[in-house]
Amino acid sequence: MAIKKTNTFSTSSKHRANLTPWLGIAAIVVLFDQLSKIAITKTFVLGEEKLITSFFNLVLAYNRGAAFSFLSNAGGWQRHFFTAVAVVAVVFIIFQLRRNPGQRMFCWSMALIMGGAIGNVIDRILYGHVIDFLDFHFAAIGHFPAFNVADSAITLGAILFIVDELRRVNKN
């Protein structure tokens, strides 16, 4: 009976090579997210707004909850809960990226979501809240909840994921 040898170095190197571009995209999202948050916190005080256009302001806001300030006044437990959810999501995304390296739109969506999740986790760990600053408003609707670059990446990633899934379903 012959024992088949496997070269674990080349296998793990191959997986790393497949992950590298997607981890790079996630890192770029984190970098832009964190740099934009540093700039806004150095320039604004909490609640300060600067009108940019008739429908867009920059504003420094803190969000202790999730999207749209969901659970923002829940007493503090939500910080740890949303951090844990994001960490689990990042681990799951890395697993999915390793499993599906040839599906480009899927990998783009996962990389964007992962970068956004990491950006917001950094805020929760360092400050106890997420820093938001992009504020869109329309006369008929009012103000949309403030958000940040990480939230934008998560949203774009979710849209790409849905488009990718719809394309895949329509192929069958």
N, C-alpha and C positions, 0 to 999 in steps of 0.2 A: 504494500500500500504506500503510495507516494504522498508526501505531505507537500501541499502547495504553499509556497512562500509568497507573502504579499509584501510589497514595499509600502509601508505606512507613511514614509516620508513623502513619496511622490503623490500618494492619495491625498494626504492632508494639504500638500502644496497645491494640488489641483483644486481642492475645495476653496482654499484661500484665494487662489487666482480667480475663481468664479465669483467669490464674494467681494473682491477688492473694488470693482467699479461701484457696486451698490453701497458698500460701506463708505466709499468716497463721496457719493451723492449725499448720504445721510450726514456725513461730517460737514459738508458744505452748508447744508441746511442749518445744522447746529451753530456753525460759525457765524453765518449771516444773522441768525436769530439772536444769538448772544451779543454780537457787536451792536445790533440795532437796539437791543434793550439797554446796553451800557450807555449808548449815546443818548437815548431818551431820558434815562434816569439822571444823567449828568446835566441835561439841558432843562428839564422840567421839574416842577414840584408836584406832588400828588394832587390830581384833579385839575391841573392847569391844562388849558386847551389853546391850540393855535390853529386858526382857520387857514386852510390851504386852498380849498376851492369852495364853491357853493354847496358841495355835497360831501366834503372830506375834511376832517380835522386830525391833528395829532393831539393826543391827550394821554397823560400818564394815569393809568388805572391799575389797581391791584385786584386780582381775582383769586380768592381762596377756594373756589369751587371748581367745577368742570366747565364745559362749554356753556355759554350764555349765563355764567355765574350760577349754574345749577349746584345746589347745596353749599353755596358760599357762606351761609350763616349757620352751618351745622355744628359748630363747636370745636372744630379742630381735627377730629378723627378723619375727615375727608382728605386732608393732606396726605396722610399715610396710605389711605385706601387708594387714591388716584396715583400715587407714586408706585405702589405695588402693582396696580393694574398695568401701568405703563411699562414697568420692568418685565412683567410676564409677557406683554405684547411684543416687546423688543426681542426677547428670547424666541418667541413663536415666529416672529418675522425672520429672524436669522435662520431658523430651521426651514422655513418656507423658501427662502432665497437659495439655500443649499440644495433643496429638493427640486427647484424649478429654475435653474440658471439660464435656460434657453428661452424663457418666456419674458421677452423684454418689457412689454407694457406692464405686466404683472410685477416684475422686479422693480421697475420705476415706481410704481404705486407703493410697493412695500418700503422702498428706500426713503421716499418722501414721508410716509407715515412714521417710519422709525426715526428719522431725523427730527421731525416735529415733536414726537413723544419724548425723545431725549432732551430736546431744548426746554420743554416745559417741566420735565423732571428736575433738570438742573435748577430752575427757578424755585421749585417747591423745596428742594433740599437746602439751597443757599438762603432763601428769603422767607420761606413759609407760604408763599403765594406766587402766582404767575403774573408777570409784568405784561400788561396789554397797552397798546398805544395807537392802533389804527382805528379810527372812528368815522364810519360812513353814516350819512344822514340824508333823508329825503323828506321834503315838506309834507307830503301826504302820509308818509309812514312814520316818520320820526327817526330817532337814532337806532341804528343796529348796535348790538353790544360790541364794545371795543374788543379787538383781538390783536394778534401779533404774527410774526413771520412763521413761527412754529405751527400756529393754528392754520395759517394759509397753506403750508406744506401738507398738513394732515388732510385738509379739505381737498386739495388738488389730488393727493394720493388716493383718497376715497373715490373721487370722480373717475380717475384713471382705472381703478379697480373695477368699478361698476361697468365702465365702457368695455374693459377687457373681458369681463364675465359675459356681458351681452353679446359681444363678438363671438365668444366661444360657444355660447348656447345657439346662436344663429347658424354656426357652422354645422351643427349636428342635425 
